[in-house]
Amino acid sequence: MQQIAKILKVIGLLTLIVPFFMKGYDIARLTIILLALILIEISLIYSKKSKVKLVLYPVILIIFIIFIDFLFVYFLNYKPIVAKEIKSSNNYTNYNALFYRTFECNGKTYFDLFYQKSDYCSKDLLEEKDINTISSDIIHSFKEYKDRFYLIDAKVSYKEGNNIVELKSYNNEDTNNMNGNVTFNDNIVYKLYFNNLKNVNDLKVYDNIKLVGRIDSYKKNKDNYIVKVKDVYIPDLKLYNNYQINVVNNKDCQKDKTNYVEVNDIKYYTSCLSNIYVVYSENEVYELNYVLKDEKINLDNLLNGYKEIEDNSLNAAKLYKYEKYNILKCDDKNIIIGDTSLNFDNNYCDVKDSDNNDL
């Protein structure tokens, strides 16, 4: 019996070593380790060890295996044995171990101790999904989403401070979606858990965002579902950098300036315009006064892209000419936006009193 025990023990220990010299993530590596542990456990039984040792020895061996596996991953860049493989796309895979994980992106491997970061890989390697598409089948097909990373296109439905941000699907066919307003659906709420708070402070409700996140879990809460999205980060917040400005001319123009909006002590006026729109896309149209107050656009942004600029020889005023409108900058605190007939001859910069009718 003792001889059999020694043979099984030696075979078990030798078998235990083999998987560490096998590269790649393969279930065979873990299977060999389990087989080795069984052989060692049988050898202990044949050796008539006490019940405590029958339990203690395998536990010590398992801890030793996890530690050696960690060393091979960290120092030799091996794929882990005791880990779960999650394939988010053809070029984006992560391996989740007990206290660490690795990301493999386009052949490069990144080590993440204690699940601290998730922004190692380019967002372009991930499958992009909008929140409405995800919401259509996530509950019924949750296994397909579980633990996978996605690039999610969504709107912010709720925000409190920097730590509480929620998303919901929304109605794309709203007739009153000016300034980003939509009707959110309450059946599924996505709670975001950030690994990186960069750009979070600038978020506002109804903002369009693209974020990277891992679908973690869900639970039913009365009449709706709560889906946890973890390891979230926002790659950039440049969704509002590209736009065009459209104006609606006032046919009954009285050649005067009208109060429009005041932001950060800068007074904006209009002349011969009934409205001004900022167009980000076909479905994202905002009134200029809204985006100025929301600080999606500031004065410097507004003055960019002019076709021609003229200086007034009598004062510091500047006239910026665009295709559909002109902007007269009297000084740093008074800005007049008008139709293409707006010029220095209107003497608007010299008029201190203005019509109090805001658009």
Buried (B, 14 or more C-beta within 10 A) or exposed (E): EEEEBEEBBEBBBEBBEBBBEBEEBBEEBBEBBEBBBBBBBBBBEBBEBEEEEBEEBBEEBEEEBBEBBBEBBBEEEBBBBBBEBBEBBEBBBBBBBEEBBBBBBEEEBBBBEEBEBBBBBBBEBBEEBBBBEBBEEBBEEBEEBBBBBBBBBBBBBEBEEEEEBBBBBBEEEEEEBEBBBBEBBEEBBBBBBBBBEEBBEEBEBBBBBBBBBBBBEBEEEEEEBBBBBBBBBBBEBEBBEEBEBBBEBBEEBEEBBBBBBBBEEBBBBBBBBBBBBBEBEEEBBBBBBBBBBBEBBEBEBBBEEBEEEBEBEEEEBBBBBBEBBBBBBBEEEBBBBBBBEBBBEBEBBEEEEBEEEEB
